[in-house]
Amino acid sequence: MIHTKWQNSPTIKTVKCVHTNAAKYTVSSALTEGKMYDVKNETEEFIFVIDNTGKVGAYYKDYFEL
């Protein structure tokens, strides 16, 4: 269960949120357009960042400027 340690793991990089226009899910409550976020893990499709709730969340990469 490696995901339980992501909160305290070192930051891989920092990315900027470019939009919160989600077709299916509401992300505007967890992400702020123009804000920088610390990346804790990354896959082909998703990026795991510490969002506005203070927890690690998984989001599609198209919300961010990589």
PyMOL commands that place a pseudoatom at each C-alpha (Angstrom):
pseudoatom trace, name=CA, resn=MET, resi=1, chain=A, elem=C, hetatm=0, pos=[0.000, 0.000, 0.000]
pseudoatom trace, name=CA, resn=ILE, resi=2, chain=A, elem=C, hetatm=0, pos=[2.509, 2.544, -1.207]
pseudoatom trace, name=CA, resn=HIS, resi=3, chain=A, elem=C, hetatm=0, pos=[-0.174, 5.206, -1.705]
pseudoatom trace, name=CA, resn=THR, resi=4, chain=A, elem=C, hetatm=0, pos=[-0.500, 5.596, 2.065]
pseudoatom trace, name=CA, resn=LYS, resi=5, chain=A, elem=C, hetatm=0, pos=[3.030, 7.087, 2.194]
pseudoatom trace, name=CA, resn=TRP, resi=6, chain=A, elem=C, hetatm=0, pos=[2.644, 9.597, -0.691]
pseudoatom trace, name=CA, resn=GLN, resi=7, chain=A, elem=C, hetatm=0, pos=[1.585, 12.421, 1.644]
pseudoatom trace, name=CA, resn=ASN, resi=8, chain=A, elem=C, hetatm=0, pos=[5.038, 12.489, 3.267]
pseudoatom trace, name=CA, resn=SER, resi=9, chain=A, elem=C, hetatm=0, pos=[7.109, 11.385, 0.269]
pseudoatom trace, name=CA, resn=PRO, resi=10, chain=A, elem=C, hetatm=0, pos=[9.442, 13.846, -1.478]
pseudoatom trace, name=CA, resn=THR, resi=11, chain=A, elem=C, hetatm=0, pos=[7.947, 16.042, -4.183]
pseudoatom trace, name=CA, resn=ILE, resi=12, chain=A, elem=C, hetatm=0, pos=[8.799, 14.882, -7.720]
pseudoatom trace, name=CA, resn=LYS, resi=13, chain=A, elem=C, hetatm=0, pos=[8.053, 18.224, -9.386]
pseudoatom trace, name=CA, resn=THR, resi=14, chain=A, elem=C, hetatm=0, pos=[5.642, 21.148, -9.260]
pseudoatom trace, name=CA, resn=VAL, resi=15, chain=A, elem=C, hetatm=0, pos=[2.882, 21.699, -11.823]
pseudoatom trace, name=CA, resn=LYS, resi=16, chain=A, elem=C, hetatm=0, pos=[0.443, 24.532, -12.527]
pseudoatom trace, name=CA, resn=CYS, resi=17, chain=A, elem=C, hetatm=0, pos=[-3.313, 23.966, -12.818]
pseudoatom trace, name=CA, resn=VAL, resi=18, chain=A, elem=C, hetatm=0, pos=[-4.488, 25.474, -16.123]
pseudoatom trace, name=CA, resn=HIS, resi=19, chain=A, elem=C, hetatm=0, pos=[-8.240, 24.769, -15.908]
pseudoatom trace, name=CA, resn=THR, resi=20, chain=A, elem=C, hetatm=0, pos=[-10.941, 23.099, -13.823]
pseudoatom trace, name=CA, resn=ASN, resi=21, chain=A, elem=C, hetatm=0, pos=[-13.478, 22.482, -16.609]
pseudoatom trace, name=CA, resn=ALA, resi=22, chain=A, elem=C, hetatm=0, pos=[-14.267, 18.832, -15.976]
pseudoatom trace, name=CA, resn=ALA, resi=23, chain=A, elem=C, hetatm=0, pos=[-16.796, 17.047, -18.165]
pseudoatom trace, name=CA, resn=LYS, resi=24, chain=A, elem=C, hetatm=0, pos=[-17.746, 14.363, -15.657]
pseudoatom trace, name=CA, resn=TYR, resi=25, chain=A, elem=C, hetatm=0, pos=[-16.452, 15.240, -12.174]
pseudoatom trace, name=CA, resn=THR, resi=26, chain=A, elem=C, hetatm=0, pos=[-16.331, 18.413, -10.086]
pseudoatom trace, name=CA, resn=VAL, resi=27, chain=A, elem=C, hetatm=0, pos=[-12.702, 19.352, -9.544]
pseudoatom trace, name=CA, resn=SER, resi=28, chain=A, elem=C, hetatm=0, pos=[-13.102, 23.081, -8.895]
pseudoatom trace, name=CA, resn=SER, resi=29, chain=A, elem=C, hetatm=0, pos=[-13.549, 22.408, -5.172]
pseudoatom trace, name=CA, resn=ALA, resi=30, chain=A, elem=C, hetatm=0, pos=[-10.185, 20.607, -4.978]
pseudoatom trace, name=CA, resn=LEU, resi=31, chain=A, elem=C, hetatm=0, pos=[-8.117, 22.494, -7.584]
pseudoatom trace, name=CA, resn=THR, resi=32, chain=A, elem=C, hetatm=0, pos=[-7.643, 26.213, -8.207]
pseudoatom trace, name=CA, resn=GLU, resi=33, chain=A, elem=C, hetatm=0, pos=[-6.860, 27.505, -11.669]
pseudoatom trace, name=CA, resn=GLY, resi=34, chain=A, elem=C, hetatm=0, pos=[-3.413, 29.133, -11.753]
pseudoatom trace, name=CA, resn=LYS, resi=35, chain=A, elem=C, hetatm=0, pos=[-2.188, 27.547, -8.498]
pseudoatom trace, name=CA, resn=MET, resi=36, chain=A, elem=C, hetatm=0, pos=[0.984, 25.448, -8.274]
pseudoatom trace, name=CA, resn=TYR, resi=37, chain=A, elem=C, hetatm=0, pos=[0.717, 21.900, -6.872]
pseudoatom trace, name=CA, resn=ASP, resi=38, chain=A, elem=C, hetatm=0, pos=[3.344, 19.438, -5.605]
pseudoatom trace, name=CA, resn=VAL, resi=39, chain=A, elem=C, hetatm=0, pos=[3.426, 16.171, -7.557]
pseudoatom trace, name=CA, resn=LYS, resi=40, chain=A, elem=C, hetatm=0, pos=[3.806, 13.054, -5.420]
pseudoatom trace, name=CA, resn=ASN, resi=41, chain=A, elem=C, hetatm=0, pos=[3.389, 10.382, -8.131]
pseudoatom trace, name=CA, resn=GLU, resi=42, chain=A, elem=C, hetatm=0, pos=[2.642, 10.174, -11.841]
pseudoatom trace, name=CA, resn=THR, resi=43, chain=A, elem=C, hetatm=0, pos=[1.313, 7.574, -14.290]
pseudoatom trace, name=CA, resn=GLU, resi=44, chain=A, elem=C, hetatm=0, pos=[0.575, 7.608, -18.027]
pseudoatom trace, name=CA, resn=GLU, resi=45, chain=A, elem=C, hetatm=0, pos=[-2.891, 9.109, -17.535]
pseudoatom trace, name=CA, resn=PHE, resi=46, chain=A, elem=C, hetatm=0, pos=[-3.009, 10.530, -14.007]
pseudoatom trace, name=CA, resn=ILE, resi=47, chain=A, elem=C, hetatm=0, pos=[-1.012, 12.848, -11.811]
pseudoatom trace, name=CA, resn=PHE, resi=48, chain=A, elem=C, hetatm=0, pos=[-1.165, 12.636, -8.011]
pseudoatom trace, name=CA, resn=VAL, resi=49, chain=A, elem=C, hetatm=0, pos=[-0.926, 16.003, -6.261]
pseudoatom trace, name=CA, resn=ILE, resi=50, chain=A, elem=C, hetatm=0, pos=[-1.634, 17.471, -2.852]
pseudoatom trace, name=CA, resn=ASP, resi=51, chain=A, elem=C, hetatm=0, pos=[-4.810, 19.399, -3.644]
pseudoatom trace, name=CA, resn=ASN, resi=52, chain=A, elem=C, hetatm=0, pos=[-6.709, 22.146, -1.782]
pseudoatom trace, name=CA, resn=THR, resi=53, chain=A, elem=C, hetatm=0, pos=[-8.051, 19.627, 0.745]
pseudoatom trace, name=CA, resn=GLY, resi=54, chain=A, elem=C, hetatm=0, pos=[-4.498, 18.903, 1.922]
pseudoatom trace, name=CA, resn=LYS, resi=55, chain=A, elem=C, hetatm=0, pos=[-4.667, 15.284, 0.796]
pseudoatom trace, name=CA, resn=VAL, resi=56, chain=A, elem=C, hetatm=0, pos=[-3.212, 13.485, -2.211]
pseudoatom trace, name=CA, resn=GLY, resi=57, chain=A, elem=C, hetatm=0, pos=[-5.678, 13.360, -5.090]
pseudoatom trace, name=CA, resn=ALA, resi=58, chain=A, elem=C, hetatm=0, pos=[-5.509, 11.781, -8.543]
pseudoatom trace, name=CA, resn=TYR, resi=59, chain=A, elem=C, hetatm=0, pos=[-6.360, 13.975, -11.528]
pseudoatom trace, name=CA, resn=TYR, resi=60, chain=A, elem=C, hetatm=0, pos=[-6.114, 13.698, -15.292]
pseudoatom trace, name=CA, resn=LYS, resi=61, chain=A, elem=C, hetatm=0, pos=[-2.959, 15.313, -16.633]
pseudoatom trace, name=CA, resn=ASP, resi=62, chain=A, elem=C, hetatm=0, pos=[-4.928, 17.638, -18.921]
pseudoatom trace, name=CA, resn=TYR, resi=63, chain=A, elem=C, hetatm=0, pos=[-5.789, 19.870, -15.935]
pseudoatom trace, name=CA, resn=PHE, resi=64, chain=A, elem=C, hetatm=0, pos=[-2.109, 20.774, -15.526]
pseudoatom trace, name=CA, resn=GLU, resi=65, chain=A, elem=C, hetatm=0, pos=[0.710, 22.441, -17.400]
pseudoatom trace, name=CA, resn=LEU, resi=66, chain=A, elem=C, hetatm=0, pos=[3.499, 19.872, -17.216]
for i in range(1, 66): cmd.bond("trace and resi %d" % i, "trace and resi %d" % (i + 1))
show_as sticks, trace
zoom trace
